[in-house]
Amino acid sequence: MLKFDPVGWSETYKEEKNNLQYYLKSFKVAITHIGATAYKNGRSNRNVDLLVTVDSLSDLSAVVVRLQSKGYKLINYEEGHEVSTLVGPKKVLGYGVTIKVMLYASETFNKYNAFITLVKEHEHLIRQYNDYRFELTRKYRSDYNTYRKLKIDYINLLLEEHFKFE
């Protein structure tokens, strides 16, 4: 995992955001820099993560199809689900790019925003989360689904410890 690279990660985000705005200009979307590369003292597994939010499940499906037509590889999608994950077709400034397409104001979106708030306010949680991700990456390098499930379980545990969701 790479240590904090504010210039490289920021520039990669800006370049990929421009690409996405061009590819998705016919959709109403918001594009945000997310993941460890968006946080001070974050560590990356050589990927910069971006979040594309949409207003409806039909838009989510259409955005996924559009990105696939531009060479993005779909790695996680379930029909009628509120989030899909794609990987960019090429490196941007030496970094891979992962795109999450998510339904705005969904339960997943709200929890994700709570997690972002949590790690920004508690720097020790960023280090703790980075260490856990590093271990998961090492153990489940070739099993993305297990890696993803354990990472989400960990995030949910942190949220439950700090927030009350009803």
Chimera marker file (.cmm) of the C-alpha trace (Angstrom):
<marker_set name="trace">
<marker id="1" x="0.000" y="0.000" z="0.000" r="1" g="1" b="0" radius="0.5"/>
<marker id="2" x="1.202" y="3.482" z="-0.845" r="1" g="1" b="0" radius="0.5"/>
<marker id="3" x="1.577" y="6.310" z="1.627" r="1" g="1" b="0" radius="0.5"/>
<marker id="4" x="-0.284" y="9.596" z="1.296" r="1" g="1" b="0" radius="0.5"/>
<marker id="5" x="0.328" y="11.272" z="-2.089" r="1" g="1" b="0" radius="0.5"/>
<marker id="6" x="-1.820" y="14.428" z="-2.041" r="1" g="1" b="0" radius="0.5"/>
<marker id="7" x="-0.631" y="15.779" z="-5.399" r="1" g="1" b="0" radius="0.5"/>
<marker id="8" x="-0.764" y="12.528" z="-7.381" r="1" g="1" b="0" radius="0.5"/>
<marker id="9" x="-4.104" y="11.444" z="-5.981" r="1" g="1" b="0" radius="0.5"/>
<marker id="10" x="-5.669" y="14.867" z="-6.363" r="1" g="1" b="0" radius="0.5"/>
<marker id="11" x="-4.488" y="15.216" z="-9.973" r="1" g="1" b="0" radius="0.5"/>
<marker id="12" x="-5.645" y="11.673" z="-10.808" r="1" g="1" b="0" radius="0.5"/>
<marker id="13" x="-9.066" y="12.493" z="-9.339" r="1" g="1" b="0" radius="0.5"/>
<marker id="14" x="-9.329" y="15.742" z="-11.337" r="1" g="1" b="0" radius="0.5"/>
<marker id="15" x="-8.359" y="14.069" z="-14.621" r="1" g="1" b="0" radius="0.5"/>
<marker id="16" x="-10.737" y="11.141" z="-14.140" r="1" g="1" b="0" radius="0.5"/>
<marker id="17" x="-13.543" y="13.470" z="-13.039" r="1" g="1" b="0" radius="0.5"/>
<marker id="18" x="-13.125" y="15.367" z="-16.317" r="1" g="1" b="0" radius="0.5"/>
<marker id="19" x="-13.339" y="12.076" z="-18.234" r="1" g="1" b="0" radius="0.5"/>
<marker id="20" x="-16.492" y="11.047" z="-16.352" r="1" g="1" b="0" radius="0.5"/>
<marker id="21" x="-18.145" y="14.442" z="-16.848" r="1" g="1" b="0" radius="0.5"/>
<marker id="22" x="-17.567" y="14.104" z="-20.574" r="1" g="1" b="0" radius="0.5"/>
<marker id="23" x="-18.806" y="10.481" z="-20.755" r="1" g="1" b="0" radius="0.5"/>
<marker id="24" x="-21.828" y="11.178" z="-18.550" r="1" g="1" b="0" radius="0.5"/>
<marker id="25" x="-22.802" y="14.653" z="-19.782" r="1" g="1" b="0" radius="0.5"/>
<marker id="26" x="-26.320" y="13.479" z="-20.673" r="1" g="1" b="0" radius="0.5"/>
<marker id="27" x="-26.976" y="12.358" z="-17.070" r="1" g="1" b="0" radius="0.5"/>
<marker id="28" x="-27.576" y="14.297" z="-13.869" r="1" g="1" b="0" radius="0.5"/>
<marker id="29" x="-24.701" y="13.060" z="-11.694" r="1" g="1" b="0" radius="0.5"/>
<marker id="30" x="-22.449" y="14.262" z="-8.895" r="1" g="1" b="0" radius="0.5"/>
<marker id="31" x="-18.808" y="13.126" z="-8.883" r="1" g="1" b="0" radius="0.5"/>
<marker id="32" x="-16.809" y="13.025" z="-5.657" r="1" g="1" b="0" radius="0.5"/>
<marker id="33" x="-13.318" y="11.897" z="-4.621" r="1" g="1" b="0" radius="0.5"/>
<marker id="34" x="-13.744" y="9.125" z="-2.032" r="1" g="1" b="0" radius="0.5"/>
<marker id="35" x="-11.799" y="6.381" z="-0.311" r="1" g="1" b="0" radius="0.5"/>
<marker id="36" x="-8.436" y="6.479" z="1.408" r="1" g="1" b="0" radius="0.5"/>
<marker id="37" x="-6.910" y="8.707" z="-1.290" r="1" g="1" b="0" radius="0.5"/>
<marker id="38" x="-9.368" y="11.469" z="-0.357" r="1" g="1" b="0" radius="0.5"/>
<marker id="39" x="-8.235" y="11.627" z="3.289" r="1" g="1" b="0" radius="0.5"/>
<marker id="40" x="-5.195" y="13.195" z="4.865" r="1" g="1" b="0" radius="0.5"/>
<marker id="41" x="-2.829" y="10.370" z="5.892" r="1" g="1" b="0" radius="0.5"/>
<marker id="42" x="-4.751" y="7.819" z="3.860" r="1" g="1" b="0" radius="0.5"/>
<marker id="43" x="-2.962" y="4.881" z="2.250" r="1" g="1" b="0" radius="0.5"/>
<marker id="44" x="-3.854" y="3.473" z="-1.125" r="1" g="1" b="0" radius="0.5"/>
<marker id="45" x="-3.655" y="0.125" z="-2.850" r="1" g="1" b="0" radius="0.5"/>
<marker id="46" x="-2.620" y="2.029" z="-6.013" r="1" g="1" b="0" radius="0.5"/>
<marker id="47" x="-6.196" y="3.055" z="-6.843" r="1" g="1" b="0" radius="0.5"/>
<marker id="48" x="-8.000" y="6.379" z="-6.663" r="1" g="1" b="0" radius="0.5"/>
<marker id="49" x="-11.715" y="5.973" z="-5.917" r="1" g="1" b="0" radius="0.5"/>
<marker id="50" x="-14.491" y="8.171" z="-7.250" r="1" g="1" b="0" radius="0.5"/>
<marker id="51" x="-18.175" y="8.181" z="-6.395" r="1" g="1" b="0" radius="0.5"/>
<marker id="52" x="-20.770" y="8.932" z="-9.052" r="1" g="1" b="0" radius="0.5"/>
<marker id="53" x="-24.209" y="9.523" z="-7.533" r="1" g="1" b="0" radius="0.5"/>
<marker id="54" x="-27.445" y="9.309" z="-9.501" r="1" g="1" b="0" radius="0.5"/>
<marker id="55" x="-31.105" y="9.993" z="-8.651" r="1" g="1" b="0" radius="0.5"/>
<marker id="56" x="-32.722" y="6.723" z="-9.768" r="1" g="1" b="0" radius="0.5"/>
<marker id="57" x="-32.031" y="3.030" z="-10.242" r="1" g="1" b="0" radius="0.5"/>
<marker id="58" x="-32.719" y="3.390" z="-13.967" r="1" g="1" b="0" radius="0.5"/>
<marker id="59" x="-30.051" y="6.116" z="-14.178" r="1" g="1" b="0" radius="0.5"/>
<marker id="60" x="-27.681" y="3.902" z="-12.196" r="1" g="1" b="0" radius="0.5"/>
<marker id="61" x="-28.108" y="1.104" z="-14.740" r="1" g="1" b="0" radius="0.5"/>
<marker id="62" x="-27.763" y="3.501" z="-17.674" r="1" g="1" b="0" radius="0.5"/>
<marker id="63" x="-24.584" y="5.087" z="-16.233" r="1" g="1" b="0" radius="0.5"/>
<marker id="64" x="-23.058" y="1.623" z="-15.711" r="1" g="1" b="0" radius="0.5"/>
<marker id="65" x="-23.858" y="0.681" z="-19.317" r="1" g="1" b="0" radius="0.5"/>
<marker id="66" x="-22.384" y="3.968" z="-20.608" r="1" g="1" b="0" radius="0.5"/>
<marker id="67" x="-19.160" y="3.487" z="-18.626" r="1" g="1" b="0" radius="0.5"/>
<marker id="68" x="-18.840" y="-0.100" z="-19.845" r="1" g="1" b="0" radius="0.5"/>
<marker id="69" x="-19.148" y="1.200" z="-23.423" r="1" g="1" b="0" radius="0.5"/>
<marker id="70" x="-16.144" y="3.436" z="-22.655" r="1" g="1" b="0" radius="0.5"/>
<marker id="71" x="-14.009" y="0.491" z="-21.510" r="1" g="1" b="0" radius="0.5"/>
<marker id="72" x="-14.705" y="0.436" z="-17.764" r="1" g="1" b="0" radius="0.5"/>
<marker id="73" x="-14.894" y="-3.087" z="-16.365" r="1" g="1" b="0" radius="0.5"/>
<marker id="74" x="-17.834" y="-3.915" z="-14.120" r="1" g="1" b="0" radius="0.5"/>
<marker id="75" x="-16.680" y="-5.797" z="-11.014" r="1" g="1" b="0" radius="0.5"/>
<marker id="76" x="-19.780" y="-5.589" z="-8.827" r="1" g="1" b="0" radius="0.5"/>
<marker id="77" x="-23.384" y="-5.180" z="-9.924" r="1" g="1" b="0" radius="0.5"/>
<marker id="78" x="-26.699" y="-6.606" z="-8.786" r="1" g="1" b="0" radius="0.5"/>
<marker id="79" x="-29.924" y="-5.819" z="-10.608" r="1" g="1" b="0" radius="0.5"/>
<marker id="80" x="-32.020" y="-3.400" z="-8.545" r="1" g="1" b="0" radius="0.5"/>
<marker id="81" x="-29.162" y="-2.771" z="-6.099" r="1" g="1" b="0" radius="0.5"/>
<marker id="82" x="-28.165" y="0.751" z="-5.090" r="1" g="1" b="0" radius="0.5"/>
<marker id="83" x="-24.419" y="0.571" z="-5.848" r="1" g="1" b="0" radius="0.5"/>
<marker id="84" x="-22.199" y="-0.778" z="-8.638" r="1" g="1" b="0" radius="0.5"/>
<marker id="85" x="-18.410" y="-0.806" z="-8.906" r="1" g="1" b="0" radius="0.5"/>
<marker id="86" x="-16.301" y="-0.445" z="-12.045" r="1" g="1" b="0" radius="0.5"/>
<marker id="87" x="-12.581" y="-0.270" z="-12.752" r="1" g="1" b="0" radius="0.5"/>
<marker id="88" x="-11.155" y="2.254" z="-15.188" r="1" g="1" b="0" radius="0.5"/>
<marker id="89" x="-9.808" y="1.049" z="-18.541" r="1" g="1" b="0" radius="0.5"/>
<marker id="90" x="-6.356" y="2.586" z="-18.019" r="1" g="1" b="0" radius="0.5"/>
<marker id="91" x="-4.077" y="4.035" z="-15.396" r="1" g="1" b="0" radius="0.5"/>
<marker id="92" x="-4.353" y="7.771" z="-14.821" r="1" g="1" b="0" radius="0.5"/>
<marker id="93" x="-1.045" y="9.387" z="-13.868" r="1" g="1" b="0" radius="0.5"/>
<marker id="94" x="0.192" y="5.966" z="-12.773" r="1" g="1" b="0" radius="0.5"/>
<marker id="95" x="-2.822" y="5.099" z="-10.617" r="1" g="1" b="0" radius="0.5"/>
<marker id="96" x="-5.720" y="2.749" z="-11.240" r="1" g="1" b="0" radius="0.5"/>
<marker id="97" x="-9.220" y="4.177" z="-10.962" r="1" g="1" b="0" radius="0.5"/>
<marker id="98" x="-12.228" y="2.611" z="-9.267" r="1" g="1" b="0" radius="0.5"/>
<marker id="99" x="-15.687" y="4.091" z="-9.808" r="1" g="1" b="0" radius="0.5"/>
<marker id="100" x="-18.626" y="3.486" z="-7.481" r="1" g="1" b="0" radius="0.5"/>
<marker id="101" x="-21.987" y="4.395" z="-8.974" r="1" g="1" b="0" radius="0.5"/>
<marker id="102" x="-24.472" y="4.865" z="-6.153" r="1" g="1" b="0" radius="0.5"/>
<marker id="103" x="-28.074" y="5.865" z="-5.715" r="1" g="1" b="0" radius="0.5"/>
<marker id="104" x="-28.178" y="9.286" z="-4.035" r="1" g="1" b="0" radius="0.5"/>
<marker id="105" x="-29.760" y="9.369" z="-0.553" r="1" g="1" b="0" radius="0.5"/>
<marker id="106" x="-29.975" y="5.573" z="-0.383" r="1" g="1" b="0" radius="0.5"/>
<marker id="107" x="-29.183" y="3.746" z="2.856" r="1" g="1" b="0" radius="0.5"/>
<marker id="108" x="-25.739" y="2.866" z="1.496" r="1" g="1" b="0" radius="0.5"/>
<marker id="109" x="-25.098" y="6.482" z="0.480" r="1" g="1" b="0" radius="0.5"/>
<marker id="110" x="-26.116" y="7.774" z="3.916" r="1" g="1" b="0" radius="0.5"/>
<marker id="111" x="-23.894" y="5.267" z="5.709" r="1" g="1" b="0" radius="0.5"/>
<marker id="112" x="-21.023" y="6.076" z="3.374" r="1" g="1" b="0" radius="0.5"/>
<marker id="113" x="-21.328" y="9.783" z="4.167" r="1" g="1" b="0" radius="0.5"/>
<marker id="114" x="-21.435" y="8.999" z="7.885" r="1" g="1" b="0" radius="0.5"/>
<marker id="115" x="-18.223" y="6.990" z="7.511" r="1" g="1" b="0" radius="0.5"/>
<marker id="116" x="-16.528" y="9.873" z="5.656" r="1" g="1" b="0" radius="0.5"/>
<marker id="117" x="-17.510" y="12.247" z="8.467" r="1" g="1" b="0" radius="0.5"/>
<marker id="118" x="-16.268" y="9.790" z="11.069" r="1" g="1" b="0" radius="0.5"/>
<marker id="119" x="-12.791" y="9.296" z="9.606" r="1" g="1" b="0" radius="0.5"/>
<marker id="120" x="-12.337" y="13.004" z="8.906" r="1" g="1" b="0" radius="0.5"/>
<marker id="121" x="-13.103" y="13.816" z="12.534" r="1" g="1" b="0" radius="0.5"/>
<marker id="122" x="-11.083" y="10.958" z="14.074" r="1" g="1" b="0" radius="0.5"/>
<marker id="123" x="-7.636" y="10.641" z="12.494" r="1" g="1" b="0" radius="0.5"/>
<marker id="124" x="-6.784" y="7.514" z="14.526" r="1" g="1" b="0" radius="0.5"/>
<marker id="125" x="-9.664" y="5.722" z="12.779" r="1" g="1" b="0" radius="0.5"/>
<marker id="126" x="-8.043" y="6.397" z="9.405" r="1" g="1" b="0" radius="0.5"/>
<marker id="127" x="-4.874" y="4.636" z="10.561" r="1" g="1" b="0" radius="0.5"/>
<marker id="128" x="-6.898" y="1.790" z="12.071" r="1" g="1" b="0" radius="0.5"/>
<marker id="129" x="-8.958" y="1.427" z="8.882" r="1" g="1" b="0" radius="0.5"/>
<marker id="130" x="-5.821" y="1.548" z="6.696" r="1" g="1" b="0" radius="0.5"/>
<marker id="131" x="-4.174" y="-1.195" z="8.752" r="1" g="1" b="0" radius="0.5"/>
<marker id="132" x="-7.268" y="-3.378" z="8.488" r="1" g="1" b="0" radius="0.5"/>
<marker id="133" x="-7.534" y="-2.824" z="4.710" r="1" g="1" b="0" radius="0.5"/>
<marker id="134" x="-3.857" y="-3.671" z="4.337" r="1" g="1" b="0" radius="0.5"/>
<marker id="135" x="-4.402" y="-7.010" z="6.098" r="1" g="1" b="0" radius="0.5"/>
<marker id="136" x="-7.481" y="-7.742" z="3.982" r="1" g="1" b="0" radius="0.5"/>
<marker id="137" x="-5.584" y="-6.917" z="0.797" r="1" g="1" b="0" radius="0.5"/>
<marker id="138" x="-2.769" y="-9.243" z="1.813" r="1" g="1" b="0" radius="0.5"/>
<marker id="139" x="-5.112" y="-12.136" z="2.728" r="1" g="1" b="0" radius="0.5"/>
<marker id="140" x="-7.736" y="-11.782" z="-0.016" r="1" g="1" b="0" radius="0.5"/>
<marker id="141" x="-5.748" y="-10.399" z="-2.939" r="1" g="1" b="0" radius="0.5"/>
<marker id="142" x="-7.497" y="-12.680" z="-5.427" r="1" g="1" b="0" radius="0.5"/>
<marker id="143" x="-10.925" y="-12.834" z="-3.725" r="1" g="1" b="0" radius="0.5"/>
<marker id="144" x="-12.536" y="-9.433" z="-4.240" r="1" g="1" b="0" radius="0.5"/>
<marker id="145" x="-15.964" y="-10.479" z="-2.940" r="1" g="1" b="0" radius="0.5"/>
<marker id="146" x="-14.593" y="-11.644" z="0.433" r="1" g="1" b="0" radius="0.5"/>
<marker id="147" x="-12.382" y="-8.536" z="0.659" r="1" g="1" b="0" radius="0.5"/>
<marker id="148" x="-15.364" y="-6.286" z="-0.081" r="1" g="1" b="0" radius="0.5"/>
<marker id="149" x="-17.687" y="-8.037" z="2.392" r="1" g="1" b="0" radius="0.5"/>
<marker id="150" x="-15.162" y="-7.903" z="5.243" r="1" g="1" b="0" radius="0.5"/>
<marker id="151" x="-14.351" y="-4.251" z="4.522" r="1" g="1" b="0" radius="0.5"/>
<marker id="152" x="-18.056" y="-3.318" z="4.545" r="1" g="1" b="0" radius="0.5"/>
<marker id="153" x="-18.611" y="-5.304" z="7.764" r="1" g="1" b="0" radius="0.5"/>
<marker id="154" x="-15.746" y="-3.382" z="9.377" r="1" g="1" b="0" radius="0.5"/>
<marker id="155" x="-17.112" y="-0.016" z="8.238" r="1" g="1" b="0" radius="0.5"/>
<marker id="156" x="-20.550" y="-0.933" z="9.600" r="1" g="1" b="0" radius="0.5"/>
<marker id="157" x="-18.968" y="-1.903" z="12.926" r="1" g="1" b="0" radius="0.5"/>
<marker id="158" x="-17.205" y="1.481" z="13.167" r="1" g="1" b="0" radius="0.5"/>
<marker id="159" x="-20.455" y="3.268" z="12.347" r="1" g="1" b="0" radius="0.5"/>
<marker id="160" x="-22.421" y="1.301" z="14.932" r="1" g="1" b="0" radius="0.5"/>
<marker id="161" x="-19.833" y="2.195" z="17.571" r="1" g="1" b="0" radius="0.5"/>
<marker id="162" x="-20.106" y="5.934" z="16.840" r="1" g="1" b="0" radius="0.5"/>
<marker id="163" x="-23.611" y="6.567" z="15.473" r="1" g="1" b="0" radius="0.5"/>
<marker id="164" x="-27.115" y="5.319" z="16.099" r="1" g="1" b="0" radius="0.5"/>
<marker id="165" x="-28.981" y="4.399" z="12.887" r="1" g="1" b="0" radius="0.5"/>
<marker id="166" x="-32.690" y="3.764" z="12.978" r="1" g="1" b="0" radius="0.5"/>
<link id1="1" id2="2" r="1" g="1" b="0" radius="0.2"/>
<link id1="2" id2="3" r="1" g="1" b="0" radius="0.2"/>
<link id1="3" id2="4" r="1" g="1" b="0" radius="0.2"/>
<link id1="4" id2="5" r="1" g="1" b="0" radius="0.2"/>
<link id1="5" id2="6" r="1" g="1" b="0" radius="0.2"/>
<link id1="6" id2="7" r="1" g="1" b="0" radius="0.2"/>
<link id1="7" id2="8" r="1" g="1" b="0" radius="0.2"/>
<link id1="8" id2="9" r="1" g="1" b="0" radius="0.2"/>
<link id1="9" id2="10" r="1" g="1" b="0" radius="0.2"/>
<link id1="10" id2="11" r="1" g="1" b="0" radius="0.2"/>
<link id1="11" id2="12" r="1" g="1" b="0" radius="0.2"/>
<link id1="12" id2="13" r="1" g="1" b="0" radius="0.2"/>
<link id1="13" id2="14" r="1" g="1" b="0" radius="0.2"/>
<link id1="14" id2="15" r="1" g="1" b="0" radius="0.2"/>
<link id1="15" id2="16" r="1" g="1" b="0" radius="0.2"/>
<link id1="16" id2="17" r="1" g="1" b="0" radius="0.2"/>
<link id1="17" id2="18" r="1" g="1" b="0" radius="0.2"/>
<link id1="18" id2="19" r="1" g="1" b="0" radius="0.2"/>
<link id1="19" id2="20" r="1" g="1" b="0" radius="0.2"/>
<link id1="20" id2="21" r="1" g="1" b="0" radius="0.2"/>
<link id1="21" id2="22" r="1" g="1" b="0" radius="0.2"/>
<link id1="22" id2="23" r="1" g="1" b="0" radius="0.2"/>
<link id1="23" id2="24" r="1" g="1" b="0" radius="0.2"/>
<link id1="24" id2="25" r="1" g="1" b="0" radius="0.2"/>
<link id1="25" id2="26" r="1" g="1" b="0" radius="0.2"/>
<link id1="26" id2="27" r="1" g="1" b="0" radius="0.2"/>
<link id1="27" id2="28" r="1" g="1" b="0" radius="0.2"/>
<link id1="28" id2="29" r="1" g="1" b="0" radius="0.2"/>
<link id1="29" id2="30" r="1" g="1" b="0" radius="0.2"/>
<link id1="30" id2="31" r="1" g="1" b="0" radius="0.2"/>
<link id1="31" id2="32" r="1" g="1" b="0" radius="0.2"/>
<link id1="32" id2="33" r="1" g="1" b="0" radius="0.2"/>
<link id1="33" id2="34" r="1" g="1" b="0" radius="0.2"/>
<link id1="34" id2="35" r="1" g="1" b="0" radius="0.2"/>
<link id1="35" id2="36" r="1" g="1" b="0" radius="0.2"/>
<link id1="36" id2="37" r="1" g="1" b="0" radius="0.2"/>
<link id1="37" id2="38" r="1" g="1" b="0" radius="0.2"/>
<link id1="38" id2="39" r="1" g="1" b="0" radius="0.2"/>
<link id1="39" id2="40" r="1" g="1" b="0" radius="0.2"/>
<link id1="40" id2="41" r="1" g="1" b="0" radius="0.2"/>
<link id1="41" id2="42" r="1" g="1" b="0" radius="0.2"/>
<link id1="42" id2="43" r="1" g="1" b="0" radius="0.2"/>
<link id1="43" id2="44" r="1" g="1" b="0" radius="0.2"/>
<link id1="44" id2="45" r="1" g="1" b="0" radius="0.2"/>
<link id1="45" id2="46" r="1" g="1" b="0" radius="0.2"/>
<link id1="46" id2="47" r="1" g="1" b="0" radius="0.2"/>
<link id1="47" id2="48" r="1" g="1" b="0" radius="0.2"/>
<link id1="48" id2="49" r="1" g="1" b="0" radius="0.2"/>
<link id1="49" id2="50" r="1" g="1" b="0" radius="0.2"/>
<link id1="50" id2="51" r="1" g="1" b="0" radius="0.2"/>
<link id1="51" id2="52" r="1" g="1" b="0" radius="0.2"/>
<link id1="52" id2="53" r="1" g="1" b="0" radius="0.2"/>
<link id1="53" id2="54" r="1" g="1" b="0" radius="0.2"/>
<link id1="54" id2="55" r="1" g="1" b="0" radius="0.2"/>
<link id1="55" id2="56" r="1" g="1" b="0" radius="0.2"/>
<link id1="56" id2="57" r="1" g="1" b="0" radius="0.2"/>
<link id1="57" id2="58" r="1" g="1" b="0" radius="0.2"/>
<link id1="58" id2="59" r="1" g="1" b="0" radius="0.2"/>
<link id1="59" id2="60" r="1" g="1" b="0" radius="0.2"/>
<link id1="60" id2="61" r="1" g="1" b="0" radius="0.2"/>
<link id1="61" id2="62" r="1" g="1" b="0" radius="0.2"/>
<link id1="62" id2="63" r="1" g="1" b="0" radius="0.2"/>
<link id1="63" id2="64" r="1" g="1" b="0" radius="0.2"/>
<link id1="64" id2="65" r="1" g="1" b="0" radius="0.2"/>
<link id1="65" id2="66" r="1" g="1" b="0" radius="0.2"/>
<link id1="66" id2="67" r="1" g="1" b="0" radius="0.2"/>
<link id1="67" id2="68" r="1" g="1" b="0" radius="0.2"/>
<link id1="68" id2="69" r="1" g="1" b="0" radius="0.2"/>
<link id1="69" id2="70" r="1" g="1" b="0" radius="0.2"/>
<link id1="70" id2="71" r="1" g="1" b="0" radius="0.2"/>
<link id1="71" id2="72" r="1" g="1" b="0" radius="0.2"/>
<link id1="72" id2="73" r="1" g="1" b="0" radius="0.2"/>
<link id1="73" id2="74" r="1" g="1" b="0" radius="0.2"/>
<link id1="74" id2="75" r="1" g="1" b="0" radius="0.2"/>
<link id1="75" id2="76" r="1" g="1" b="0" radius="0.2"/>
<link id1="76" id2="77" r="1" g="1" b="0" radius="0.2"/>
<link id1="77" id2="78" r="1" g="1" b="0" radius="0.2"/>
<link id1="78" id2="79" r="1" g="1" b="0" radius="0.2"/>
<link id1="79" id2="80" r="1" g="1" b="0" radius="0.2"/>
<link id1="80" id2="81" r="1" g="1" b="0" radius="0.2"/>
<link id1="81" id2="82" r="1" g="1" b="0" radius="0.2"/>
<link id1="82" id2="83" r="1" g="1" b="0" radius="0.2"/>
<link id1="83" id2="84" r="1" g="1" b="0" radius="0.2"/>
<link id1="84" id2="85" r="1" g="1" b="0" radius="0.2"/>
<link id1="85" id2="86" r="1" g="1" b="0" radius="0.2"/>
<link id1="86" id2="87" r="1" g="1" b="0" radius="0.2"/>
<link id1="87" id2="88" r="1" g="1" b="0" radius="0.2"/>
<link id1="88" id2="89" r="1" g="1" b="0" radius="0.2"/>
<link id1="89" id2="90" r="1" g="1" b="0" radius="0.2"/>
<link id1="90" id2="91" r="1" g="1" b="0" radius="0.2"/>
<link id1="91" id2="92" r="1" g="1" b="0" radius="0.2"/>
<link id1="92" id2="93" r="1" g="1" b="0" radius="0.2"/>
<link id1="93" id2="94" r="1" g="1" b="0" radius="0.2"/>
<link id1="94" id2="95" r="1" g="1" b="0" radius="0.2"/>
<link id1="95" id2="96" r="1" g="1" b="0" radius="0.2"/>
<link id1="96" id2="97" r="1" g="1" b="0" radius="0.2"/>
<link id1="97" id2="98" r="1" g="1" b="0" radius="0.2"/>
<link id1="98" id2="99" r="1" g="1" b="0" radius="0.2"/>
<link id1="99" id2="100" r="1" g="1" b="0" radius="0.2"/>
<link id1="100" id2="101" r="1" g="1" b="0" radius="0.2"/>
<link id1="101" id2="102" r="1" g="1" b="0" radius="0.2"/>
<link id1="102" id2="103" r="1" g="1" b="0" radius="0.2"/>
<link id1="103" id2="104" r="1" g="1" b="0" radius="0.2"/>
<link id1="104" id2="105" r="1" g="1" b="0" radius="0.2"/>
<link id1="105" id2="106" r="1" g="1" b="0" radius="0.2"/>
<link id1="106" id2="107" r="1" g="1" b="0" radius="0.2"/>
<link id1="107" id2="108" r="1" g="1" b="0" radius="0.2"/>
<link id1="108" id2="109" r="1" g="1" b="0" radius="0.2"/>
<link id1="109" id2="110" r="1" g="1" b="0" radius="0.2"/>
<link id1="110" id2="111" r="1" g="1" b="0" radius="0.2"/>
<link id1="111" id2="112" r="1" g="1" b="0" radius="0.2"/>
<link id1="112" id2="113" r="1" g="1" b="0" radius="0.2"/>
<link id1="113" id2="114" r="1" g="1" b="0" radius="0.2"/>
<link id1="114" id2="115" r="1" g="1" b="0" radius="0.2"/>
<link id1="115" id2="116" r="1" g="1" b="0" radius="0.2"/>
<link id1="116" id2="117" r="1" g="1" b="0" radius="0.2"/>
<link id1="117" id2="118" r="1" g="1" b="0" radius="0.2"/>
<link id1="118" id2="119" r="1" g="1" b="0" radius="0.2"/>
<link id1="119" id2="120" r="1" g="1" b="0" radius="0.2"/>
<link id1="120" id2="121" r="1" g="1" b="0" radius="0.2"/>
<link id1="121" id2="122" r="1" g="1" b="0" radius="0.2"/>
<link id1="122" id2="123" r="1" g="1" b="0" radius="0.2"/>
<link id1="123" id2="124" r="1" g="1" b="0" radius="0.2"/>
<link id1="124" id2="125" r="1" g="1" b="0" radius="0.2"/>
<link id1="125" id2="126" r="1" g="1" b="0" radius="0.2"/>
<link id1="126" id2="127" r="1" g="1" b="0" radius="0.2"/>
<link id1="127" id2="128" r="1" g="1" b="0" radius="0.2"/>
<link id1="128" id2="129" r="1" g="1" b="0" radius="0.2"/>
<link id1="129" id2="130" r="1" g="1" b="0" radius="0.2"/>
<link id1="130" id2="131" r="1" g="1" b="0" radius="0.2"/>
<link id1="131" id2="132" r="1" g="1" b="0" radius="0.2"/>
<link id1="132" id2="133" r="1" g="1" b="0" radius="0.2"/>
<link id1="133" id2="134" r="1" g="1" b="0" radius="0.2"/>
<link id1="134" id2="135" r="1" g="1" b="0" radius="0.2"/>
<link id1="135" id2="136" r="1" g="1" b="0" radius="0.2"/>
<link id1="136" id2="137" r="1" g="1" b="0" radius="0.2"/>
<link id1="137" id2="138" r="1" g="1" b="0" radius="0.2"/>
<link id1="138" id2="139" r="1" g="1" b="0" radius="0.2"/>
<link id1="139" id2="140" r="1" g="1" b="0" radius="0.2"/>
<link id1="140" id2="141" r="1" g="1" b="0" radius="0.2"/>
<link id1="141" id2="142" r="1" g="1" b="0" radius="0.2"/>
<link id1="142" id2="143" r="1" g="1" b="0" radius="0.2"/>
<link id1="143" id2="144" r="1" g="1" b="0" radius="0.2"/>
<link id1="144" id2="145" r="1" g="1" b="0" radius="0.2"/>
<link id1="145" id2="146" r="1" g="1" b="0" radius="0.2"/>
<link id1="146" id2="147" r="1" g="1" b="0" radius="0.2"/>
<link id1="147" id2="148" r="1" g="1" b="0" radius="0.2"/>
<link id1="148" id2="149" r="1" g="1" b="0" radius="0.2"/>
<link id1="149" id2="150" r="1" g="1" b="0" radius="0.2"/>
<link id1="150" id2="151" r="1" g="1" b="0" radius="0.2"/>
<link id1="151" id2="152" r="1" g="1" b="0" radius="0.2"/>
<link id1="152" id2="153" r="1" g="1" b="0" radius="0.2"/>
<link id1="153" id2="154" r="1" g="1" b="0" radius="0.2"/>
<link id1="154" id2="155" r="1" g="1" b="0" radius="0.2"/>
<link id1="155" id2="156" r="1" g="1" b="0" radius="0.2"/>
<link id1="156" id2="157" r="1" g="1" b="0" radius="0.2"/>
<link id1="157" id2="158" r="1" g="1" b="0" radius="0.2"/>
<link id1="158" id2="159" r="1" g="1" b="0" radius="0.2"/>
<link id1="159" id2="160" r="1" g="1" b="0" radius="0.2"/>
<link id1="160" id2="161" r="1" g="1" b="0" radius="0.2"/>
<link id1="161" id2="162" r="1" g="1" b="0" radius="0.2"/>
<link id1="162" id2="163" r="1" g="1" b="0" radius="0.2"/>
<link id1="163" id2="164" r="1" g="1" b="0" radius="0.2"/>
<link id1="164" id2="165" r="1" g="1" b="0" radius="0.2"/>
<link id1="165" id2="166" r="1" g="1" b="0" radius="0.2"/>
</marker_set>
